[in-house]
Amino acid sequence: MTLAAKLDDFGGPAWIALTVVGFLIWWPLGLLALGYLVGSGRMARWTGCGARRWEHQAQSNQPHSNQPHSSPGGWWGMRSTSSGNRAFDEYRTETLRRLEEEQREFKAFLDRLRHAKDKAEFDEFMAERARRPQAPPPPPES
């Protein structure tokens, strides 16, 4: 069993203690431990709010069809609990649903825009290639 596996068994406090002790003994050791925590993704697991987790959660809530999802608010809806004010909760849910729809429409617009740009560049390349004079093939070397 590796040191990392043993520290994982103890959890986050063991990693924090190792990092602090590393800084106290010799600062590069602490920096090395901190770099390992960040690089291995162990630190993001503690916070529970790493960008990768958010994006993964948002993608897992996306429907596979064009139908709106069953849980309005997407991954925001999971994090938000009732405020106690039903009118505000309904407004928030509707606003988040609308924003997600606008985001999907904007992504689709960007895809169409990129496709049109790629097509224009390709058409320009083909037109330029057609205008180029055909050079005779080089004579074979003997």
ChimeraX attribute file (.defattr): number of C-alpha atoms within 10 A of each C-alpha:
attribute: neighborCount
match mode: 1-to-1
recipient: residues
	/A:1	5
	/A:2	7
	/A:3	8
	/A:4	11
	/A:5	10
	/A:6	11
	/A:7	16
	/A:8	14
	/A:9	10
	/A:10	10
	/A:11	13
	/A:12	15
	/A:13	11
	/A:14	14
	/A:15	19
	/A:16	17
	/A:17	13
	/A:18	17
	/A:19	22
	/A:20	17
	/A:21	15
	/A:22	18
	/A:23	17
	/A:24	12
	/A:25	11
	/A:26	10
	/A:27	14
	/A:28	12
	/A:29	17
	/A:30	20
	/A:31	15
	/A:32	14
	/A:33	20
	/A:34	20
	/A:35	14
	/A:36	15
	/A:37	17
	/A:38	12
	/A:39	11
	/A:40	10
	/A:41	13
	/A:42	15
	/A:43	18
	/A:44	16
	/A:45	11
	/A:46	11
	/A:47	8
	/A:48	10
	/A:49	10
	/A:50	13
	/A:51	10
	/A:52	11
	/A:53	13
	/A:54	14
	/A:55	12
	/A:56	11
	/A:57	15
	/A:58	13
	/A:59	12
	/A:60	12
	/A:61	16
	/A:62	17
	/A:63	11
	/A:64	9
	/A:65	7
	/A:66	8
	/A:67	8
	/A:68	13
	/A:69	14
	/A:70	10
	/A:71	14
	/A:72	19
	/A:73	21
	/A:74	20
	/A:75	19
	/A:76	16
	/A:77	15
	/A:78	11
	/A:79	8
	/A:80	12
	/A:81	9
	/A:82	10
	/A:83	9
	/A:84	8
	/A:85	8
	/A:86	10
	/A:87	10
	/A:88	12
	/A:89	15
	/A:90	12
	/A:91	11
	/A:92	16
	/A:93	19
	/A:94	14
	/A:95	14
	/A:96	18
	/A:97	20
	/A:98	14
	/A:99	13
	/A:100	17
	/A:101	13
	/A:102	12
	/A:103	12
	/A:104	13
	/A:105	12
	/A:106	12
	/A:107	12
	/A:108	12
	/A:109	12
	/A:110	12
	/A:111	12
	/A:112	12
	/A:113	12
	/A:114	12
	/A:115	12
	/A:116	12
	/A:117	12
	/A:118	12
	/A:119	12
	/A:120	12
	/A:121	12
	/A:122	12
	/A:123	12
	/A:124	12
	/A:125	12
	/A:126	12
	/A:127	11
	/A:128	10
	/A:129	11
	/A:130	10
	/A:131	9
	/A:132	9
	/A:133	7
	/A:134	8
	/A:135	6
	/A:136	6
	/A:137	6
	/A:138	6
	/A:139	6
	/A:140	5
	/A:141	4
	/A:142	3
